[in-house]
Structure formats: C-alpha cells, structure tokens
Amino acid sequence: MAAAKKKTAKKKASKKAAVEKNVKAIRNPYSQKDVIDRLMDDTGLSRKEVRSVLDGLKDIIHGHIKPRGAGEFTLAGMMKIKRYVKPATKERPGRNPFTGESIIIKAKPKSKGVRVRPLAGLKKMVD
C-alpha cells in the first residue's frame, strides 16, 4: 500500500502586502518644512494646499480632545490619541523608603494630558 501524500495549501500573498510601496529609510528627522515639501512632491498639491490639509487635521484632533469633545481621535491604522485626566490627591502621611521616617506627602492638583498609542499599522512599519 502506498502512503498518500498530503497536499499543503499554498498561502496567497495578501492584497495589502502587494499594494504597499517600497519606502526608503530617512536617516535625518524631517522639520515641518521638509514634511510639507515631501507631501507636495508626493501628492502634487501646492504648499498652501498641503498646509491647509495639515491645519485641518490639527483642528479635527483639537476638536476631539478638547474638554467637551469625544476625548479620543483615531487616525486609521496609525495611532489613537486620547485625552486623560488624573484626579487631584490629598495630603497624606507616608514613610521615607530609605530611613523609615514618617513624612507628609504633599497634595497634588488635578492634571490633564494627552496619550498617543500606536495601532497595528504603525507597529508594522517598525519591522
């Protein structure tokens, strides 16, 4: 009796992988002017149009993270920007970790900030 050979299924390359451009590494960080110049070359838009697109994106993000806004903004596949509020703390007793001496830990006011979290698309760019 002959042993039957198993056929292994060939994996097809995903469409996303086929669409990705070959992007060259950029050794020196771009300034804002360099970013605008690069976008002008890549898109064929004028400097004024590129600046207005970037200003529009900045306004959209600002609207999302301001106090009465949604609190978060997602740039598809790239990053998620979230507003956070750290509550105020009261004054409390504590101990010095080195000497064991009793101390009073000062109260801290409420603080606000922004967190930017990378999403899968941005993480894949590192590989």
N, CA, C and O atoms as CSV, one atom per row, in Angstrom:
chain,resi,resn,atom,element,x,y,z
A,1,MET,N,N,0.815,-1.169,0.000
A,1,MET,CA,C,0.000,0.000,0.000
A,1,MET,C,C,0.872,1.250,0.000
A,1,MET,O,O,1.779,1.362,0.825
A,2,ALA,N,N,0.631,2.150,-0.865
A,2,ALA,CA,C,1.419,3.387,-0.971
A,2,ALA,C,C,0.851,4.433,-0.024
A,2,ALA,O,O,-0.364,4.585,0.109
A,3,ALA,N,N,1.744,5.136,0.617
A,3,ALA,CA,C,1.302,6.190,1.541
A,3,ALA,C,C,0.814,7.384,0.722
A,3,ALA,O,O,1.471,7.822,-0.222
A,4,ALA,N,N,-0.328,7.886,1.097
A,4,ALA,CA,C,-0.895,9.038,0.393
A,4,ALA,C,C,-0.166,10.309,0.832
A,4,ALA,O,O,0.056,10.535,2.021
A,5,LYS,N,N,0.195,11.124,-0.140
A,5,LYS,CA,C,0.881,12.373,0.166
A,5,LYS,C,C,-0.146,13.455,0.460
A,5,LYS,O,O,-1.155,13.589,-0.233
A,6,LYS,N,N,0.133,14.205,1.484
A,6,LYS,CA,C,-0.748,15.310,1.814
A,6,LYS,C,C,-0.356,16.529,0.987
A,6,LYS,O,O,0.824,16.838,0.818
A,7,LYS,N,N,-1.352,17.196,0.490
A,7,LYS,CA,C,-1.090,18.432,-0.242
A,7,LYS,C,C,-1.148,19.584,0.751
A,7,LYS,O,O,-2.100,19.704,1.522
A,8,THR,N,N,-0.139,20.415,0.726
A,8,THR,CA,C,-0.147,21.587,1.599
A,8,THR,C,C,-0.715,22.762,0.824
A,8,THR,O,O,-0.372,22.998,-0.334
A,9,ALA,N,N,-1.571,23.470,1.481
A,9,ALA,CA,C,-2.189,24.626,0.834
A,9,ALA,C,C,-1.164,25.754,0.766
A,9,ALA,O,O,-0.501,26.067,1.755
A,10,LYS,N,N,-1.046,26.352,-0.402
A,10,LYS,CA,C,-0.142,27.483,-0.565
A,10,LYS,C,C,-0.847,28.746,-0.098
A,10,LYS,O,O,-2.004,28.997,-0.435
A,11,LYS,N,N,-0.128,29.523,0.676
A,11,LYS,CA,C,-0.703,30.777,1.151
A,11,LYS,C,C,-0.552,31.823,0.061
A,11,LYS,O,O,0.516,31.999,-0.526
A,12,LYS,N,N,-1.655,32.506,-0.187
A,12,LYS,CA,C,-1.617,33.588,-1.168
A,12,LYS,C,C,-1.159,34.851,-0.464
A,12,LYS,O,O,-1.488,35.081,0.699
A,13,ALA,N,N,-0.402,35.663,-1.175
A,13,ALA,CA,C,0.035,36.942,-0.619
A,13,ALA,C,C,-1.183,37.829,-0.463
A,13,ALA,O,O,-2.015,37.926,-1.365
A,14,SER,N,N,-1.280,38.468,0.678
A,14,SER,CA,C,-2.440,39.326,0.902
A,14,SER,C,C,-2.386,40.527,-0.040
A,14,SER,O,O,-1.318,40.944,-0.490
A,15,LYS,N,N,-3.560,41.064,-0.319
A,15,LYS,CA,C,-3.639,42.209,-1.224
A,15,LYS,C,C,-2.940,43.424,-0.620
A,15,LYS,O,O,-2.342,44.225,-1.339
A,16,LYS,N,N,-3.018,43.559,0.718
A,16,LYS,CA,C,-2.375,44.701,1.363
A,16,LYS,C,C,-0.866,44.673,1.157
A,16,LYS,O,O,-0.247,45.712,0.930
A,17,ALA,N,N,-0.279,43.492,1.237
A,17,ALA,CA,C,1.170,43.384,1.061
A,17,ALA,C,C,1.568,43.753,-0.360
A,17,ALA,O,O,2.626,44.344,-0.576
A,18,ALA,N,N,0.733,43.410,-1.324
A,18,ALA,CA,C,1.039,43.708,-2.716
A,18,ALA,C,C,0.913,45.199,-3.013
A,18,ALA,O,O,1.574,45.709,-3.917
A,19,VAL,N,N,0.066,45.905,-2.256
A,19,VAL,CA,C,-0.181,47.310,-2.514
A,19,VAL,C,C,0.866,48.212,-1.859
A,19,VAL,O,O,1.066,49.338,-2.315
A,20,GLU,N,N,1.535,47.752,-0.808
A,20,GLU,CA,C,2.492,48.577,-0.086
A,20,GLU,C,C,3.616,49.067,-0.995
A,20,GLU,O,O,4.118,48.342,-1.854
A,21,LYS,N,N,3.989,50.330,-0.771
A,21,LYS,CA,C,5.075,50.923,-1.545
A,21,LYS,C,C,6.409,50.557,-0.922
A,21,LYS,O,O,6.492,50.230,0.262
A,22,ASN,N,N,7.444,50.618,-1.735
A,22,ASN,CA,C,8.793,50.426,-1.229
A,22,ASN,C,C,9.268,51.784,-0.713
A,22,ASN,O,O,9.635,52.657,-1.499
A,23,VAL,N,N,9.259,51.957,0.597
A,23,VAL,CA,C,9.602,53.236,1.212
A,23,VAL,C,C,11.055,53.188,1.670
A,23,VAL,O,O,11.474,52.248,2.345
A,24,LYS,N,N,11.817,54.211,1.296
A,24,LYS,CA,C,13.224,54.287,1.691
A,24,LYS,C,C,13.336,54.830,3.113
A,24,LYS,O,O,12.511,55.633,3.549
A,25,ALA,N,N,14.350,54.389,3.817
A,25,ALA,CA,C,14.607,54.865,5.176
A,25,ALA,C,C,15.090,56.313,5.115
A,25,ALA,O,O,15.875,56.682,4.241
A,26,ILE,N,N,14.619,57.111,6.039
A,26,ILE,CA,C,15.018,58.517,6.132
A,26,ILE,C,C,15.930,58.639,7.337
A,26,ILE,O,O,15.504,58.401,8.467
A,27,ARG,N,N,17.178,59.006,7.105
A,27,ARG,CA,C,18.180,58.996,8.170
A,27,ARG,C,C,18.073,60.180,9.122
A,27,ARG,O,O,18.298,60.019,10.321
A,28,ASN,N,N,17.740,61.354,8.624
A,28,ASN,CA,C,17.636,62.538,9.468
A,28,ASN,C,C,16.168,62.919,9.633
A,28,ASN,O,O,15.412,62.895,8.661
A,29,PRO,N,N,15.754,63.271,10.855
A,29,PRO,CA,C,14.348,63.640,11.070
A,29,PRO,C,C,13.965,64.869,10.249
A,29,PRO,O,O,14.758,65.796,10.083
A,30,TYR,N,N,12.729,64.855,9.740
A,30,TYR,CA,C,12.240,65.972,8.944
A,30,TYR,C,C,11.784,67.120,9.839
A,30,TYR,O,O,11.233,66.906,10.919
A,31,SER,N,N,12.026,68.340,9.367
A,31,SER,CA,C,11.432,69.508,10.001
A,31,SER,C,C,10.032,69.662,9.388
A,31,SER,O,O,9.666,68.926,8.472
A,32,GLN,N,N,9.269,70.606,9.891
A,32,GLN,CA,C,7.923,70.822,9.349
A,32,GLN,C,C,7.999,71.205,7.871
A,32,GLN,O,O,7.178,70.759,7.070
A,33,LYS,N,N,8.980,72.026,7.511
A,33,LYS,CA,C,9.153,72.424,6.110
A,33,LYS,C,C,9.462,71.210,5.235
A,33,LYS,O,O,8.928,71.087,4.133
A,34,ASP,N,N,10.323,70.316,5.723
A,34,ASP,CA,C,10.657,69.112,4.961
A,34,ASP,C,C,9.439,68.217,4.751
A,34,ASP,O,O,9.256,67.644,3.677
A,35,VAL,N,N,8.610,68.103,5.783
A,35,VAL,CA,C,7.392,67.294,5.665
A,35,VAL,C,C,6.478,67.889,4.604
A,35,VAL,O,O,5.948,67.167,3.759
A,36,ILE,N,N,6.295,69.187,4.646
A,36,ILE,CA,C,5.422,69.852,3.669
A,36,ILE,C,C,5.984,69.698,2.261
A,36,ILE,O,O,5.235,69.419,1.324
A,37,ASP,N,N,7.307,69.878,2.100
A,37,ASP,CA,C,7.929,69.707,0.781
A,37,ASP,C,C,7.737,68.285,0.263
A,37,ASP,O,O,7.427,68.089,-0.913
A,38,ARG,N,N,7.919,67.294,1.131
A,38,ARG,CA,C,7.767,65.892,0.725
A,38,ARG,C,C,6.323,65.598,0.308
A,38,ARG,O,O,6.084,64.921,-0.691
A,39,LEU,N,N,5.359,66.117,1.088
A,39,LEU,CA,C,3.948,65.911,0.730
A,39,LEU,C,C,3.598,66.619,-0.570
A,39,LEU,O,O,2.784,66.122,-1.348
A,40,MET,N,N,4.209,67.777,-0.811
A,40,MET,CA,C,3.991,68.480,-2.075
A,40,MET,C,C,4.457,67.617,-3.244
A,40,MET,O,O,3.757,67.492,-4.249
A,41,ASP,N,N,5.646,67.019,-3.107
A,41,ASP,CA,C,6.192,66.179,-4.177
A,41,ASP,C,C,5.356,64.924,-4.386
A,41,ASP,O,O,5.093,64.533,-5.523
A,42,ASP,N,N,4.935,64.290,-3.290
A,42,ASP,CA,C,4.189,63.036,-3.389
A,42,ASP,C,C,2.770,63.209,-3.904
A,42,ASP,O,O,2.261,62.348,-4.622
A,43,THR,N,N,2.120,64.327,-3.541
A,43,THR,CA,C,0.708,64.493,-3.891
A,43,THR,C,C,0.461,65.424,-5.071
A,43,THR,O,O,-0.599,65.365,-5.696
A,44,GLY,N,N,1.420,66.274,-5.378
A,44,GLY,CA,C,1.210,67.226,-6.470
A,44,GLY,C,C,0.405,68.439,-6.027
A,44,GLY,O,O,-0.002,69.247,-6.862
A,45,LEU,N,N,0.170,68.580,-4.729
A,45,LEU,CA,C,-0.556,69.737,-4.216
A,45,LEU,C,C,0.410,70.889,-4.004
A,45,LEU,O,O,1.619,70.687,-3.899
A,46,SER,N,N,-0.131,72.100,-3.942
A,46,SER,CA,C,0.716,73.265,-3.682
A,46,SER,C,C,1.033,73.350,-2.190
A,46,SER,O,O,0.401,72.684,-1.369
A,47,ARG,N,N,2.016,74.174,-1.856
A,47,ARG,CA,C,2.402,74.358,-0.454
A,47,ARG,C,C,1.211,74.834,0.378
A,47,ARG,O,O,0.995,74.359,1.493
A,48,LYS,N,N,0.454,75.760,-0.164
A,48,LYS,CA,C,-0.690,76.314,0.556
A,48,LYS,C,C,-1.747,75.237,0.813
A,48,LYS,O,O,-2.341,75.198,1.890
A,49,GLU,N,N,-1.981,74.368,-0.167
A,49,GLU,CA,C,-2.967,73.297,-0.009
A,49,GLU,C,C,-2.514,72.268,1.028
A,49,GLU,O,O,-3.323,71.804,1.831
A,50,VAL,N,N,-1.240,71.911,1.018
A,50,VAL,CA,C,-0.713,70.948,1.994
A,50,VAL,C,C,-0.815,71.528,3.396
A,50,VAL,O,O,-1.211,70.832,4.331
A,51,ARG,N,N,-0.457,72.814,3.547
A,51,ARG,CA,C,-0.565,73.457,4.859
A,51,ARG,C,C,-2.011,73.471,5.344
A,51,ARG,O,O,-2.270,73.254,6.527
A,52,SER,N,N,-2.955,73.726,4.437
A,52,SER,CA,C,-4.359,73.766,4.842
A,52,SER,C,C,-4.857,72.367,5.245
A,52,SER,O,O,-5.679,72.247,6.154
A,53,VAL,N,N,-4.369,71.316,4.584
A,53,VAL,CA,C,-4.741,69.947,4.962
A,53,VAL,C,C,-4.205,69.634,6.362
A,53,VAL,O,O,-4.931,69.088,7.193
A,54,LEU,N,N,-2.946,69.973,6.626
A,54,LEU,CA,C,-2.359,69.714,7.944
A,54,LEU,C,C,-3.051,70.548,9.029
A,54,LEU,O,O,-3.277,70.055,10.134
A,55,ASP,N,N,-3.385,71.798,8.724
A,55,ASP,CA,C,-4.112,72.632,9.681
A,55,ASP,C,C,-5.502,72.069,9.944
A,55,ASP,O,O,-5.984,72.097,11.077
A,56,GLY,N,N,-6.141,71.563,8.907
A,56,GLY,CA,C,-7.465,70.948,9.060
A,56,GLY,C,C,-7.401,69.717,9.950
A,56,GLY,O,O,-8.273,69.519,10.797
A,57,LEU,N,N,-6.371,68.881,9.767
A,57,LEU,CA,C,-6.200,67.695,10.598
A,57,LEU,C,C,-5.948,68.103,12.055
A,57,LEU,O,O,-6.475,67.487,12.981
A,58,LYS,N,N,-5.139,69.145,12.242
A,58,LYS,CA,C,-4.870,69.642,13.597
A,58,LYS,C,C,-6.159,70.126,14.266
A,58,LYS,O,O,-6.378,69.862,15.449
A,59,ASP,N,N,-7.008,70.829,13.520
A,59,ASP,CA,C,-8.278,71.320,14.063
A,59,ASP,C,C,-9.222,70.168,14.420
A,59,ASP,O,O,-9.926,70.234,15.427
A,60,ILE,N,N,-9.237,69.115,13.600
A,60,ILE,CA,C,-10.081,67.949,13.868
A,60,ILE,C,C,-9.628,67.268,15.157
A,60,ILE,O,O,-10.454,66.913,15.998
A,61,ILE,N,N,-8.324,67.087,15.311
A,61,ILE,CA,C,-7.790,66.453,16.520
A,61,ILE,C,C,-8.105,67.317,17.740
A,61,ILE,O,O,-8.517,66.802,18.779
A,62,HIS,N,N,-7.912,68.625,17.613
A,62,HIS,CA,C,-8.197,69.536,18.720
A,62,HIS,C,C,-9.661,69.446,19.134
A,62,HIS,O,O,-9.964,69.426,20.327
A,63,GLY,N,N,-10.561,69.391,18.176
A,63,GLY,CA,C,-11.985,69.275,18.471
A,63,GLY,C,C,-12.331,67.991,19.210
A,63,GLY,O,O,-13.237,67.976,20.043
A,64,HIS,N,N,-11.618,66.923,18.911
A,64,HIS,CA,C,-11.874,65.640,19.568
A,64,HIS,C,C,-11.353,65.598,21.002
A,64,HIS,O,O,-12.005,65.023,21.873
A,65,ILE,N,N,-10.198,66.195,21.261
A,65,ILE,CA,C,-9.591,66.035,22.588
A,65,ILE,C,C,-9.829,67.210,23.523
A,65,ILE,O,O,-9.365,67.177,24.663
A,66,LYS,N,N,-10.534,68.245,23.085
A,66,LYS,CA,C,-10.801,69.355,23.992
A,66,LYS,C,C,-11.813,68.921,25.055
A,66,LYS,O,O,-12.465,67.892,24.878
A,67,PRO,N,N,-11.969,69.671,26.156
A,67,PRO,CA,C,-12.760,69.215,27.296
A,67,PRO,C,C,-14.171,68.693,27.007
A,67,PRO,O,O,-14.567,67.706,27.626
A,68,ARG,N,N,-14.923,69.275,26.138
A,68,ARG,CA,C,-16.267,68.766,25.870
A,68,ARG,C,C,-16.328,67.881,24.625
A,68,ARG,O,O,-17.413,67.513,24.173
A,69,GLY,N,N,-15.173,67.543,24.077
A,69,GLY,CA,C,-15.107,66.707,22.881
A,69,GLY,C,C,-15.231,65.231,23.210
A,69,GLY,O,O,-15.488,64.861,24.356
A,70,ALA,N,N,-15.051,64.404,22.217
A,70,ALA,CA,C,-15.191,62.949,22.366
A,70,ALA,C,C,-14.138,62.358,23.296
A,70,ALA,O,O,-14.381,61.328,23.925
A,71,GLY,N,N,-12.979,62.991,23.391
A,71,GLY,CA,C,-11.938,62.501,24.280
A,71,GLY,C,C,-10.898,61.646,23.597
A,71,GLY,O,O,-9.843,61.374,24.171
A,72,GLU,N,N,-11.175,61.216,22.379
A,72,GLU,CA,C,-10.183,60.419,21.645
A,72,GLU,C,C,-10.355,60.612,20.147
A,72,GLU,O,O,-11.443,60.919,19.660
A,73,PHE,N,N,-9.253,60.424,19.431
A,73,PHE,CA,C,-9.242,60.542,17.971
A,73,PHE,C,C,-8.387,59.409,17.429
A,73,PHE,O,O,-7.288,59.165,17.926
A,74,THR,N,N,-8.889,58.710,16.404
A,74,THR,CA,C,-8.147,57.612,15.795
A,74,THR,C,C,-7.797,57.978,14.362
A,74,THR,O,O,-8.670,58.310,13.560
A,75,LEU,N,N,-6.514,57.912,14.053
A,75,LEU,CA,C,-6.050,58.087,12.683
A,75,LEU,C,C,-5.882,56.672,12.137
A,75,LEU,O,O,-4.964,55.951,12.530
A,76,ALA,N,N,-6.765,56.284,11.237
A,76,ALA,CA,C,-6.936,54.902,10.778
A,76,ALA,C,C,-5.635,54.140,10.600
A,76,ALA,O,O,-4.796,54.509,9.777
A,77,GLY,N,N,-5.471,53.072,11.378
A,77,GLY,CA,C,-4.325,52.189,11.254
A,77,GLY,C,C,-3.006,52.759,11.735
A,77,GLY,O,O,-1.987,52.071,11.678
A,78,MET,N,N,-2.995,53.998,12.206
A,78,MET,CA,C,-1.744,54.634,12.606
A,78,MET,C,C,-1.646,54.822,14.118
A,78,MET,O,O,-0.765,54.262,14.769
A,79,MET,N,N,-2.565,55.619,14.666
A,79,MET,CA,C,-2.465,55.924,16.089
A,79,MET,C,C,-3.804,56.339,16.662
A,79,MET,O,O,-4.715,56.750,15.944
A,80,LYS,N,N,-3.896,56.220,17.970
A,80,LYS,CA,C,-5.065,56.677,18.697
A,80,LYS,C,C,-4.583,57.719,19.688
A,80,LYS,O,O,-3.656,57.471,20.458
A,81,ILE,N,N,-5.221,58.900,19.668
A,81,ILE,CA,C,-4.866,59.997,20.546
A,81,ILE,C,C,-5.990,60.136,21.566
A,81,ILE,O,O,-7.154,60.293,21.196
A,82,LYS,N,N,-5.636,60.078,22.870
A,82,LYS,CA,C,-6.641,60.142,23.931
A,82,LYS,C,C,-6.305,61.246,24.925
A,82,LYS,O,O,-5.139,61.497,25.228
A,83,ARG,N,N,-7.338,61.892,25.420
A,83,ARG,CA,C,-7.200,62.858,26.497
A,83,ARG,C,C,-7.370,62.096,27.811
A,83,ARG,O,O,-8.214,61.205,27.903
A,84,TYR,N,N,-6.579,62.438,28.826
A,84,TYR,CA,C,-6.782,61.822,30.130
A,84,TYR,C,C,-6.765,62.890,31.210
A,84,TYR,O,O,-6.156,63.947,31.049
A,85,VAL,N,N,-7.437,62.600,32.304
A,85,VAL,CA,C,-7.467,63.493,33.458
A,85,VAL,C,C,-7.043,62.678,34.672
A,85,VAL,O,O,-7.654,61.659,34.991
A,86,LYS,N,N,-5.997,63.133,35.343
A,86,LYS,CA,C,-5.533,62.475,36.560
A,86,LYS,C,C,-6.112,63.266,37.732
A,86,LYS,O,O,-5.839,64.460,37.855
A,87,PRO,N,N,-6.901,62.630,38.590
A,87,PRO,CA,C,-7.556,63.373,39.677
A,87,PRO,C,C,-6.557,63.924,40.702
A,87,PRO,O,O,-5.425,63.451,40.809
A,88,ALA,N,N,-7.005,64.929,41.444
A,88,ALA,CA,C,-6.181,65.527,42.491
A,88,ALA,C,C,-5.993,64.523,43.635
A,88,ALA,O,O,-6.851,63.671,43.870
A,89,THR,N,N,-4.870,64.632,44.336
A,89,THR,CA,C,-4.633,63.775,45.501
A,89,THR,C,C,-4.586,64.646,46.750
A,89,THR,O,O,-4.185,65.808,46.694
A,90,LYS,N,N,-4.997,64.078,47.870
A,90,LYS,CA,C,-4.990,64.799,49.136
A,90,LYS,C,C,-3.634,64.607,49.830
A,90,LYS,O,O,-2.878,63.684,49.526
A,91,GLU,N,N,-3.364,65.506,50.764
A,91,GLU,CA,C,-2.165,65.359,51.579
A,91,GLU,C,C,-2.349,64.117,52.455
A,91,GLU,O,O,-3.439,63.884,52.978
A,92,ARG,N,N,-1.287,63.320,52.615
A,92,ARG,CA,C,-1.426,62.081,53.386
A,92,ARG,C,C,-0.111,61.727,54.062
A,92,ARG,O,O,0.962,62.143,53.626
A,93,PRO,N,N,-0.215,60.956,55.127
A,93,PRO,CA,C,1.017,60.530,55.806
A,93,PRO,C,C,1.690,59.396,55.031
A,93,PRO,O,O,1.025,58.629,54.335
A,94,GLY,N,N,2.988,59.299,55.155
A,94,GLY,CA,C,3.729,58.252,54.488
A,94,GLY,C,C,5.039,57.996,55.210
A,94,GLY,O,O,5.278,58.534,56.291
A,95,ARG,N,N,5.890,57.166,54.605
A,95,ARG,CA,C,7.188,56.865,55.205
A,95,ARG,C,C,8.279,57.068,54.164
A,95,ARG,O,O,8.092,56.771,52.984
A,96,ASN,N,N,9.401,57.569,54.609
A,96,ASN,CA,C,10.567,57.681,53.750
A,96,ASN,C,C,11.090,56.259,53.500
A,96,ASN,O,O,11.385,55.543,54.457
A,97,PRO,N,N,11.211,55.838,52.231
A,97,PRO,CA,C,11.604,54.455,51.960
A,97,PRO,C,C,13.039,54.129,52.375
A,97,PRO,O,O,13.377,52.955,52.525
A,98,PHE,N,N,13.880,55.129,52.561
A,98,PHE,CA,C,15.279,54.884,52.897
A,98,PHE,C,C,15.528,54.854,54.410
A,98,PHE,O,O,16.272,54.013,54.916
A,99,THR,N,N,14.882,55.799,55.120
A,99,THR,CA,C,15.131,55.893,56.560
A,99,THR,C,C,14.001,55.334,57.400
A,99,THR,O,O,14.207,55.039,58.577
A,100,GLY,N,N,12.810,55.180,56.832
A,100,GLY,CA,C,11.657,54.701,57.577
A,100,GLY,C,C,10.997,55.793,58.392
A,100,GLY,O,O,10.051,55.532,59.136
A,101,GLU,N,N,11.494,57.029,58.255
A,101,GLU,CA,C,10.964,58.170,58.997
A,101,GLU,C,C,9.577,58.551,58.462
A,101,GLU,O,O,9.331,58.482,57.258
A,102,SER,N,N,8.682,58.950,59.354
A,102,SER,CA,C,7.344,59.388,58.951
A,102,SER,C,C,7.432,60.746,58.262
A,102,SER,O,O,8.135,61.645,58.726
A,103,ILE,N,N,6.712,60.884,57.152
A,103,ILE,CA,C,6.686,62.150,56.411
A,103,ILE,C,C,5.260,62.439,55.975
A,103,ILE,O,O,4.391,61.569,56.042
A,104,ILE,N,N,5.028,63.646,55.534
A,104,ILE,CA,C,3.733,64.028,54.975
A,104,ILE,C,C,3.924,64.196,53.466
A,104,ILE,O,O,4.746,64.999,53.025
A,105,ILE,N,N,3.161,63.434,52.680
A,105,ILE,CA,C,3.218,63.537,51.216
A,105,ILE,C,C,2.274,64.659,50.804
A,105,ILE,O,O,1.096,64.644,51.163
A,106,LYS,N,N,2.783,65.627,50.055
A,106,LYS,CA,C,2.020,66.817,49.681
A,106,LYS,C,C,0.869,66.478,48.739
A,106,LYS,O,O,0.912,65.494,48.001
A,107,ALA,N,N,-0.159,67.323,48.789
A,107,ALA,CA,C,-1.294,67.189,47.877
A,107,ALA,C,C,-0.863,67.604,46.479
A,107,ALA,O,O,0.004,68.464,46.322
A,108,LYS,N,N,-1.467,66.993,45.462
A,108,LYS,CA,C,-1.178,67.352,44.073
A,108,LYS,C,C,-2.467,67.765,43.390
A,108,LYS,O,O,-3.506,67.143,43.613
A,109,PRO,N,N,-2.425,68.800,42.563
A,109,PRO,CA,C,-3.639,69.230,41.869
A,109,PRO,C,C,-4.000,68.277,40.720
A,109,PRO,O,O,-3.194,67.450,40.294
A,110,LYS,N,N,-5.218,68.420,40.244
A,110,LYS,CA,C,-5.678,67.637,39.095
A,110,LYS,C,C,-4.805,67.989,37.895
A,110,LYS,O,O,-4.429,69.148,37.714
A,111,SER,N,N,-4.486,66.996,37.082
A,111,SER,CA,C,-3.689,67.273,35.883
A,111,SER,C,C,-4.345,66.641,34.670
A,111,SER,O,O,-5.041,65.631,34.776
A,112,LYS,N,N,-4.114,67.246,33.527
A,112,LYS,CA,C,-4.668,66.761,32.264
A,112,LYS,C,C,-3.519,66.505,31.304
A,112,LYS,O,O,-2.460,67.124,31.402
A,113,GLY,N,N,-3.743,65.590,30.381
A,113,GLY,CA,C,-2.701,65.306,29.414
A,113,GLY,C,C,-3.243,64.569,28.204
A,113,GLY,O,O,-4.444,64.327,28.086
A,114,VAL,N,N,-2.337,64.219,27.314
A,114,VAL,CA,C,-2.685,63.517,26.075
A,114,VAL,C,C,-1.784,62.300,25.955
A,114,VAL,O,O,-0.583,62.375,26.212
A,115,ARG,N,N,-2.371,61.185,25.564
A,115,ARG,CA,C,-1.601,59.968,25.302
A,115,ARG,C,C,-1.789,59.596,23.836
A,115,ARG,O,O,-2.895,59.668,23.302
A,116,VAL,N,N,-0.711,59.203,23.202
A,116,VAL,CA,C,-0.759,58.750,21.818
A,116,VAL,C,C,-0.340,57.287,21.812
A,116,VAL,O,O,0.764,56.942,22.232
A,117,ARG,N,N,-1.246,56.424,21.324
A,117,ARG,CA,C,-0.982,54.980,21.312
A,117,ARG,C,C,-0.850,54.504,19.873
A,117,ARG,O,O,-1.727,54.786,19.055
A,118,PRO,N,N,0.213,53.797,19.544
A,118,PRO,CA,C,0.360,53.296,18.171
A,118,PRO,C,C,-0.613,52.152,17.899
A,118,PRO,O,O,-0.889,51.342,18.784
A,119,LEU,N,N,-1.125,52.088,16.688
A,119,LEU,CA,C,-2.002,50.992,16.275
A,119,LEU,C,C,-1.209,50.033,15.384
A,119,LEU,O,O,-0.033,50.270,15.109
A,120,ALA,N,N,-1.841,48.969,14.940
A,120,ALA,CA,C,-1.160,47.892,14.221
A,120,ALA,C,C,-0.396,48.377,12.990
A,120,ALA,O,O,0.723,47.926,12.748
A,121,GLY,N,N,-0.975,49.277,12.217
A,121,GLY,CA,C,-0.318,49.758,11.005
A,121,GLY,C,C,1.018,50.426,11.293
A,121,GLY,O,O,1.990,50.234,10.563
A,122,LEU,N,N,1.056,51.212,12.368
A,122,LEU,CA,C,2.293,51.894,12.751
A,122,LEU,C,C,3.306,50.898,13.308
A,122,LEU,O,O,4.505,51.031,13.065
A,123,LYS,N,N,2.833,49.907,14.048
A,123,LYS,CA,C,3.736,48.891,14.605
A,123,LYS,C,C,4.378,48.062,13.504
A,123,LYS,O,O,5.536,47.662,13.621
A,124,LYS,N,N,3.631,47.799,12.430
A,124,LYS,CA,C,4.183,47.012,11.315
A,124,LYS,C,C,5.278,47.761,10.589
A,124,LYS,O,O,6.162,47.139,10.000
A,125,MET,N,N,5.240,49.095,10.619
A,125,MET,CA,C,6.252,49.901,9.947
A,125,MET,C,C,7.626,49.724,10.587
A,125,MET,O,O,8.643,49.940,9.929
A,126,VAL,N,N,7.669,49.340,11.838
A,126,VAL,CA,C,8.944,49.173,12.547
A,126,VAL,C,C,9.675,47.925,12.066
A,126,VAL,O,O,10.906,47.905,12.032
A,127,ASP,N,N,8.941,46.891,11.696
A,127,ASP,CA,C,9.545,45.627,11.266
A,127,ASP,C,C,10.314,45.776,9.985
A,127,ASP,O,O,10.883,44.803,9.490
